[in-house]
Amino acid sequence: MNIYPKTCRNFEGLDKILKYVEKYNGIELQFFDEQGPMSRFEIESVIDKLVQKVPTIKEITIHPPLNLYDIEYVISKDINIIKEQFELLVKLTRKYNLKINIVYHTMLNIEGHKALTIDKIKECLKILEGENVTVCIENIFMFFEKKCSAYELAAYIDHPNLKVCFDLCHLYCRAHIDKMDVREYAKKYLDKELCKKYTYQIHFSYTADNDGYINKYTHGRRHLSIDDLREDVKLLNEYNISNCNYITEVSEEDYSSRKDQLEELDMLEKVLNEE
């Protein structure tokens, strides 16, 4: 498994987390809403700059803008946006000999995907066949599903270039909305076999104050203690969400210092080394 930090497309605070980027040779980059919802955004120049800054980099995950960039929205607006992104990522993997991943949220349940997106997603995935690019569908915390549709979608299509980015904070949000213990909620939401087969990476963080969805401050924070963090790693292990990349997706007050993420990285590495 690998532990990858996360920064933005402007590399804010990269120097503070660089030791982990260089140690594990990977990173996730958050992109912004530059031209409005469901629009194209600039990837190539950012990857070029990152490779110049970190020549040893081996794996990069692209996280598209957060506002209305769910895969069903973009692919329904213009399938060519997705196709162009996939073609560009293939070009960049070949140019730099990199592994590149791209994450898309989804709000649809599996029946919605069957009705609206499956054929289009399959059409786009043909571009990636035999290439070193993985599409990761991320679970969110909206209640349009009973089971985790990210896993159900990956299993239904069952394509080697389509996997899941499991967001731990989003699991907690759903449990808190439903006023359930997270382990009890996970029993009805997650399938251990699907988790084992399709999880490619984890968005790892803490959810504060039994919230995560009402007060923005409580969403995606660093763990308050190594014991709390250890319990969350244990929870992931219980559902076979373990042998994959950990991405520390940590919200904080000062992104230039990356202080909270650095503390999360230190604790996470210590706990994973205990196993």
C-alpha positions as CSV (number, residue, x, y, z in Angstrom):
1,M,0.0,0.0,0.0
2,N,1.0,3.6,-0.5
3,I,0.4,6.8,1.4
4,Y,-0.1,9.8,-0.8
5,P,-0.6,13.4,0.2
6,K,-3.1,15.7,-1.4
7,T,-2.6,19.3,-2.6
8,C,-4.3,21.6,-5.2
9,R,-3.4,22.3,-8.8
10,N,-1.5,25.3,-7.6
11,F,0.7,23.1,-5.4
12,E,-0.1,25.1,-2.2
13,G,2.0,23.8,0.7
14,L,3.7,21.1,-1.5
15,D,7.0,21.9,0.1
16,K,5.6,20.9,3.5
17,I,4.4,17.5,2.4
18,L,7.1,16.8,-0.1
19,K,8.9,14.2,2.0
20,Y,5.9,11.9,1.7
21,V,5.4,12.6,-2.0
22,E,9.0,11.7,-2.6
23,K,8.9,8.7,-0.3
24,Y,5.9,7.1,-1.8
25,N,6.2,8.7,-5.3
26,G,2.6,9.7,-5.5
27,I,0.1,12.5,-4.9
28,E,-3.5,13.6,-5.5
29,L,-4.2,17.0,-7.1
30,Q,-7.5,18.9,-6.6
31,F,-8.6,21.0,-9.5
32,F,-10.9,24.0,-9.4
33,D,-14.1,25.2,-11.2
34,E,-12.4,27.4,-13.7
35,Q,-15.0,27.7,-16.4
36,G,-18.2,26.7,-14.6
37,P,-19.9,23.4,-13.8
38,M,-19.3,20.4,-16.0
39,S,-16.6,22.2,-18.0
40,R,-13.2,21.3,-19.3
41,F,-10.3,22.1,-17.0
42,E,-6.6,22.4,-17.7
43,I,-4.7,19.2,-16.8
44,E,-1.7,19.0,-19.0
45,S,0.3,22.1,-17.9
46,V,-0.3,21.2,-14.3
47,I,1.1,17.7,-14.8
48,D,4.1,19.1,-16.7
49,K,4.8,21.5,-13.8
50,L,4.5,18.7,-11.2
51,V,6.9,16.4,-13.0
52,Q,9.4,19.3,-13.1
53,K,9.0,19.8,-9.4
54,V,9.1,16.1,-8.5
55,P,11.0,14.2,-11.2
56,T,10.7,10.9,-9.3
57,I,6.8,11.0,-9.2
58,K,5.3,7.7,-10.3
59,E,1.6,8.1,-9.7
60,I,-0.8,11.0,-9.8
61,T,-4.5,11.1,-9.1
62,I,-6.6,13.9,-10.7
63,H,-9.6,15.1,-8.6
64,P,-11.9,17.2,-10.9
65,P,-13.7,20.3,-9.6
66,L,-16.3,19.7,-6.8
67,N,-19.2,21.6,-8.2
68,L,-21.6,19.5,-10.3
69,Y,-18.8,17.3,-11.7
70,D,-20.4,14.0,-10.9
71,I,-19.7,11.6,-13.8
72,E,-23.4,11.4,-14.7
73,Y,-23.6,15.1,-15.1
74,V,-20.5,15.5,-17.3
75,I,-21.1,12.5,-19.5
76,S,-24.7,13.6,-20.1
77,K,-23.7,17.2,-20.9
78,D,-21.0,16.2,-23.4
79,I,-19.4,12.8,-23.6
80,N,-16.5,14.3,-25.5
81,I,-15.4,16.1,-22.3
82,I,-14.7,12.7,-20.7
83,K,-13.3,11.2,-23.9
84,E,-10.8,14.1,-24.2
85,Q,-9.8,13.8,-20.6
86,F,-9.1,10.0,-21.0
87,E,-7.2,10.6,-24.2
88,L,-5.1,13.3,-22.6
89,L,-4.3,11.0,-19.5
90,V,-3.2,8.2,-21.9
91,K,-0.9,10.7,-23.6
92,L,0.6,11.9,-20.3
93,T,1.1,8.4,-19.0
94,R,3.1,7.6,-22.1
95,K,5.0,10.8,-22.1
96,Y,6.2,10.6,-18.5
97,N,5.9,6.8,-17.8
98,L,3.3,7.5,-15.0
99,K,0.3,5.9,-13.5
100,I,-2.5,8.4,-13.6
101,N,-5.9,8.1,-12.0
102,I,-9.0,10.3,-12.2
103,V,-11.8,10.5,-9.6
104,Y,-15.4,11.2,-10.3
105,H,-18.2,11.4,-7.7
106,T,-21.6,9.9,-8.4
107,M,-25.0,10.7,-7.0
108,L,-26.9,8.1,-8.9
109,N,-27.9,4.7,-7.6
110,I,-27.2,1.7,-9.8
111,E,-30.6,1.7,-11.4
112,G,-30.1,5.3,-12.4
113,H,-26.8,4.4,-14.0
114,K,-28.3,1.5,-15.9
115,A,-30.8,3.9,-17.4
116,L,-28.6,6.8,-18.1
117,T,-24.8,6.2,-18.1
118,I,-23.7,2.6,-18.5
119,D,-23.3,2.5,-22.2
120,K,-21.6,5.9,-22.3
121,I,-19.1,5.0,-19.6
122,K,-18.3,1.7,-21.4
123,E,-17.7,3.7,-24.6
124,C,-15.3,6.0,-22.8
125,L,-13.5,3.2,-21.1
126,K,-12.5,1.7,-24.5
127,I,-10.0,4.5,-24.7
128,L,-8.2,3.2,-21.6
129,E,-8.0,-0.4,-22.4
130,G,-4.4,-1.6,-22.0
131,E,-3.3,1.8,-20.7
132,N,-2.0,2.8,-17.3
133,V,-5.0,5.0,-16.4
134,T,-7.6,4.1,-13.7
135,V,-11.0,5.8,-13.3
136,C,-12.1,5.8,-9.6
137,I,-15.8,6.3,-8.8
138,E,-16.1,8.0,-5.3
139,N,-19.0,7.4,-2.9
140,I,-20.7,10.5,-1.6
141,F,-23.1,11.0,1.3
142,M,-26.4,11.8,-0.5
143,F,-29.2,9.4,0.1
144,F,-30.1,8.2,-3.4
145,E,-28.9,4.7,-2.8
146,K,-29.2,1.8,-0.4
147,K,-25.9,0.0,-1.2
148,C,-22.8,1.9,-2.2
149,S,-23.4,2.7,-5.8
150,A,-19.7,3.3,-6.5
151,Y,-19.1,-0.4,-5.9
152,E,-22.2,-1.5,-7.6
153,L,-21.3,0.5,-10.7
154,A,-17.7,-0.8,-10.8
155,A,-19.0,-4.4,-10.4
156,Y,-21.7,-4.0,-13.0
157,I,-19.3,-2.7,-15.7
158,D,-16.4,-4.9,-14.3
159,H,-13.7,-3.2,-16.4
160,P,-10.0,-3.3,-15.4
161,N,-9.7,0.4,-15.7
162,L,-12.7,1.2,-13.5
163,K,-12.3,1.1,-9.7
164,V,-13.5,2.8,-6.5
165,C,-12.2,5.7,-4.4
166,F,-13.7,5.0,-1.0
167,D,-14.2,8.1,1.1
168,L,-14.2,7.3,4.8
169,C,-15.6,10.7,5.8
170,H,-18.6,10.2,3.5
171,L,-19.3,6.9,5.2
172,Y,-19.4,8.6,8.6
173,C,-21.6,11.4,7.2
174,R,-24.2,8.9,6.0
175,A,-24.1,7.1,9.4
176,H,-24.6,10.3,11.3
177,I,-27.4,11.5,9.0
178,D,-29.1,8.1,9.7
179,K,-28.2,8.4,13.4
180,M,-26.5,5.0,13.4
181,D,-23.2,3.7,14.7
182,V,-20.8,3.7,11.7
183,R,-20.1,-0.1,12.0
184,E,-23.8,-0.8,12.0
185,Y,-24.4,1.4,9.0
186,A,-21.5,-0.2,7.1
187,K,-23.1,-3.6,7.5
188,K,-26.0,-2.5,5.2
189,Y,-24.1,-0.2,3.0
190,L,-20.9,-2.1,2.1
191,D,-20.3,-5.5,0.5
192,K,-16.9,-6.9,1.7
193,E,-16.3,-8.9,-1.5
194,L,-16.9,-5.8,-3.7
195,C,-14.8,-3.7,-1.4
196,K,-11.9,-6.2,-1.8
197,K,-12.2,-6.5,-5.5
198,Y,-12.8,-2.9,-6.6
199,T,-11.2,-0.5,-4.1
200,Y,-8.2,1.3,-5.6
201,Q,-7.7,4.1,-3.2
202,I,-9.1,5.6,0.1
203,H,-9.8,9.2,0.9
204,F,-8.7,9.1,4.5
205,S,-9.7,11.7,7.2
206,Y,-11.7,12.2,10.4
207,T,-15.3,13.3,10.8
208,A,-15.7,15.5,13.8
209,D,-18.5,16.0,16.3
210,N,-20.7,13.2,15.0
211,D,-21.4,15.5,12.0
212,G,-19.6,16.0,8.7
213,Y,-22.5,17.4,6.8
214,I,-24.1,20.3,8.8
215,N,-21.1,22.2,9.9
216,K,-18.5,22.3,7.1
217,Y,-15.7,22.5,9.7
218,T,-16.4,19.0,10.8
219,H,-15.9,17.4,7.4
220,G,-12.6,15.8,6.4
221,R,-10.4,16.9,9.4
222,R,-7.3,15.3,10.7
223,H,-7.7,12.7,13.4
224,L,-7.6,14.1,16.9
225,S,-5.5,11.2,18.2
226,I,-3.6,8.2,16.9
227,D,-6.0,5.9,18.7
228,D,-8.9,7.4,16.7
229,L,-7.0,7.0,13.5
230,R,-6.1,3.4,14.4
231,E,-9.8,2.6,14.9
232,D,-10.6,3.9,11.4
233,V,-7.9,1.8,9.9
234,K,-9.3,-1.2,11.7
235,L,-12.8,-0.4,10.3
236,L,-11.5,-0.2,6.8
237,N,-9.7,-3.5,7.3
238,E,-12.9,-5.1,8.4
239,Y,-14.4,-4.4,5.0
240,N,-11.2,-5.4,3.0
241,I,-10.6,-1.7,2.2
242,S,-6.9,-1.9,3.0
243,N,-4.5,-3.1,0.3
244,C,-4.7,0.1,-1.7
245,N,-3.5,3.7,-1.8
246,Y,-4.3,5.9,1.2
247,I,-4.9,9.6,0.2
248,T,-4.9,12.0,3.2
249,E,-7.8,14.3,2.1
250,V,-7.6,16.8,5.1
251,S,-9.4,20.1,5.3
252,E,-7.5,22.7,7.4
253,E,-7.3,26.4,8.1
254,D,-3.9,27.1,6.5
255,Y,-3.3,25.1,3.3
256,S,0.1,26.8,2.8
257,S,1.5,25.1,5.9
258,R,-0.4,21.8,5.5
259,K,0.1,21.4,9.2
260,D,-2.9,19.2,9.8
261,Q,-2.3,17.0,6.8
262,L,1.3,16.5,7.8
263,E,0.2,15.4,11.3
264,E,-2.3,13.0,9.7
265,L,0.4,11.6,7.4
266,D,2.7,11.0,10.3
267,M,0.1,9.2,12.4
268,L,-1.2,7.2,9.4
269,E,2.3,6.0,8.5
270,K,2.9,4.9,12.1
271,V,-0.3,2.9,12.3
272,L,0.0,1.2,9.0
273,N,3.6,0.2,9.8
274,E,2.2,-1.5,12.9
275,E,0.3,-4.0,10.8
